[in-house]
Amino acid sequence: MTDAVYLGPGVIKGYDMYSLRYYPVIVEGKGDVYGELYKVSREKLEAIDALEGYCPETDKGMYIRRTVEVQTVTGSIDAEVYLWADGRDSLNGDHEHIPEGYWEEK
């Protein structure tokens, strides 16, 4: 991601990951989800909102942006993540749960 500062790996606890075939989604759950933490500018965040289909003015979209606690190698930090707006119930049975919490491109 250009114009972003990589802060390192991170994990969020109490969330589950599902596959929508070509990309992952995260919902509240009981597992851990692993990813990368970046510091971005306000302008970059607005561009990511558009990419993720999120409208901050209405707090609606394909995804919703939420502040969560992220565990890093140096401690915890509050960061924003995109959660699947339709929630877990829209995924069960139709989409693959990724219990290990790691996304790998297929």
LINZIDA-V888070 format. One record per pair of residues at least 12 apart in sequence whose ideal C-beta (glycine too) atoms are under 8 Angstrom apart, sorted by the first residue. I is the first residue (numbers start at 1). GAP is how many residues later the second one is. D is the distance in Angstrom with one decimal. If there is no record, write none. Layout:
i=[I:I]
gap=[GAP:GAP]
d=[D:D]
//
This chain:
i=[1:1:1:3:3:3:4:4:4:4:5:5:5:6:6:6:7:7:7:7:7:8:8:8:8:8:9:9:9:9:9:9:10:10:10:10:10:10:10:10:10:11:11:11:11:11:11:11:12:12:12:12:12:12:12:12:12:13:13:13:14:14:14:14:15:15:15:15:15:15:15:15:15:15:16:16:16:16:16:16:16:16:16:16:17:17:17:17:17:17:17:18:18:18:18:18:18:19:19:19:19:20:21:21:22:23:24:24:25:25:25:25:25:26:26:26:26:27:27:27:27:27:28:28:28:29:31:31:32:33:34:34:35:37:37:37:37:45:49:49:52:52:54:60:61:62:62:63:63:63:63:64:64:64:65:65:65:65:66:66:66:66:67:67:68:68]
gap=[37:39:43:37:38:41:34:35:36:40:33:34:35:30:31:32:30:31:32:65:70:28:29:64:65:66:25:26:27:28:63:64:24:25:26:27:60:61:62:67:69:21:22:23:24:59:60:90:14:20:21:23:56:57:58:59:69:19:56:58:14:15:16:17:12:13:14:16:17:18:53:66:68:86:12:13:14:15:17:72:81:82:83:85:14:16:80:81:84:85:86:66:73:77:78:79:80:76:77:79:84:75:74:85:84:80:74:79:38:58:59:66:70:55:56:57:58:56:57:60:61:64:55:59:60:59:68:70:69:68:67:68:68:33:35:40:42:35:12:16:13:30:28:25:24:22:23:19:20:21:22:18:19:21:15:16:17:18:14:15:16:17:12:13:12:13]
d=[5.9:7.5:7.9:7.2:6.5:5.5:4.3:6.7:4.8:6.3:6.4:4.3:7.9:6.7:7.7:5.8:4.2:6.3:5.9:7.1:7.9:7.5:5.9:5.7:6.0:7.7:6.8:7.4:6.1:7.1:7.1:7.0:7.5:6.0:6.9:4.2:4.1:6.4:5.1:7.8:7.1:5.3:6.8:5.1:7.7:7.0:4.8:7.5:7.7:7.0:5.1:7.7:5.2:7.2:5.6:7.5:6.5:5.3:7.8:6.9:6.6:6.8:6.8:7.8:6.7:6.0:5.4:6.6:7.3:4.7:7.6:8.0:7.7:7.9:7.6:3.1:6.8:4.7:7.1:7.2:6.5:7.9:7.7:7.6:7.4:5.0:7.6:4.3:5.3:7.9:6.6:7.5:4.7:4.6:6.5:5.6:6.4:6.0:4.3:5.8:7.9:5.9:8.0:7.8:7.5:8.0:6.7:4.3:7.6:7.8:3.8:7.1:7.8:6.4:7.2:5.4:6.4:6.2:5.1:5.9:4.4:6.7:7.2:7.7:6.9:6.6:6.3:5.6:4.9:4.4:5.1:5.2:7.6:5.9:6.4:7.3:6.0:7.7:7.9:6.9:7.7:5.0:6.6:7.0:6.0:7.9:5.9:3.9:6.3:6.3:5.6:7.1:5.4:4.8:5.2:7.2:5.6:7.8:6.7:6.1:8.0:5.6:7.1:5.4:7.6:5.4]
//
